[in-house]
């Protein structure tokens, strides 16, 4: 190392690590758009698919529940399935974030900017 430059080598390592972390976070964000979870209610009568970011992508309703007198039940089942999918999406995102922080050698409880 050149005399008088102090910790420039350490600064370079730190910048490289920061860039690697940024790249991995961007990749994880892209991956979360592709990962899907499925929430359901009514023993599978209503199913909702969402990305791990919580964006709803599909809704599947068993036709046997379409009885006019049961309209409120159907609405409740749909909402329950949506909430289940959103909860699962949040759990998946948190597990992916924990995996990334662990891979980077960061504390598991460190809050990252997403």
C-alpha positions in Angstrom: 0.0 0.0 0.0 1.2 3.5 -0.8 2.3 5.5 2.3 -0.1 8.3 3.3 -3.2 6.8 1.8 -4.4 5.4 5.1 -7.5 3.2 4.8 -8.2 3.6 1.1 -8.0 -0.2 0.6 -10.7 -0.6 3.3 -12.8 2.1 1.6 -12.6 0.3 -1.7 -13.7 -3.0 0.0 -16.6 -1.1 1.7 -17.7 0.4 -1.6 -17.5 -2.9 -3.4 -19.6 -4.5 -0.6 -22.2 -1.7 -0.8 -22.4 -2.2 -4.6 -22.8 -5.9 -4.2 -25.6 -5.4 -1.6 -27.3 -2.9 -3.9 -27.1 -5.3 -6.9 -28.5 -8.2 -4.7 -31.4 -6.0 -3.4 -32.3 -5.0 -7.0 -32.3 -8.7 -8.0 -34.4 -9.7 -5.0 -36.9 -7.0 -5.9 -37.2 -8.4 -9.4 -37.5 -11.9 -8.0 -40.3 -10.9 -5.7 -42.3 -9.9 -8.8 -42.0 -13.5 -10.1 -42.5 -15.4 -6.8 -46.2 -16.2 -6.2 -48.2 -17.3 -3.2 -51.8 -18.5 -3.1 -54.3 -17.7 -0.4 -57.5 -19.5 0.0 -60.7 -19.6 2.1 -63.7 -21.9 2.4 -61.6 -25.0 2.2 -60.3 -24.0 -1.2 -63.6 -22.7 -2.6 -62.0 -19.3 -3.2 -58.3 -19.0 -4.2 -56.3 -15.8 -4.8 -52.8 -15.7 -6.3 -50.5 -12.8 -5.6 -46.8 -11.9 -6.2 -44.6 -11.9 -3.1 -44.9 -8.1 -3.2 -48.7 -8.6 -2.6 -50.0 -7.7 -6.1 -53.0 -9.8 -6.8 -52.7 -11.7 -10.1 -55.5 -14.3 -10.1 -58.8 -15.1 -8.6 -60.4 -18.6 -8.7 -64.0 -19.2 -7.4 -65.6 -22.6 -7.3 -69.0 -22.2 -9.2 -70.8 -24.1 -6.5 -70.8 -21.1 -4.2 -72.8 -18.9 -6.6 -76.2 -19.0 -4.9 -77.9 -15.6 -4.9 -79.0 -16.0 -1.2 -75.3 -16.6 -0.3 -73.9 -13.4 -1.8 -72.5 -12.1 1.5 -70.8 -15.5 2.2 -69.2 -15.4 -1.2 -68.0 -11.8 -0.6 -66.6 -12.8 2.8 -64.8 -15.8 1.3 -63.2 -13.6 -1.4 -62.0 -11.1 1.1 -60.6 -13.8 3.4 -58.7 -15.4 0.5 -57.3 -12.0 -0.5 -56.1 -11.3 3.1 -54.6 -14.8 3.2 -52.7 -14.2 0.0 -51.5 -10.8 1.2 -50.3 -12.3 4.5 -48.5 -15.1 2.7 -46.9 -12.6 0.4 -45.7 -10.5 3.3 -44.2 -13.6 5.0 -42.5 -14.6 1.7 -41.0 -11.1 1.3 -39.7 -11.1 4.9 -38.1 -14.6 4.5 -36.4 -13.5 1.2 -35.1 -10.3 3.0 -33.8 -12.4 5.9 -32.1 -14.7 3.5 -30.4 -11.8 1.6 -29.3 -10.1 4.8 -27.9 -13.4 6.1 -26.1 -14.0 2.8 -24.5 -10.5 3.1 -23.4 -11.2 6.7 -25.8 -8.5 8.1 -27.7 -8.9 11.4 -30.9 -10.9 10.9 -33.0 -8.1 12.5 -31.5 -5.3 10.4 -34.3 -3.3 8.7 -33.5 -2.7 5.0 -35.1 0.1 3.0 -38.1 -1.9 1.7 
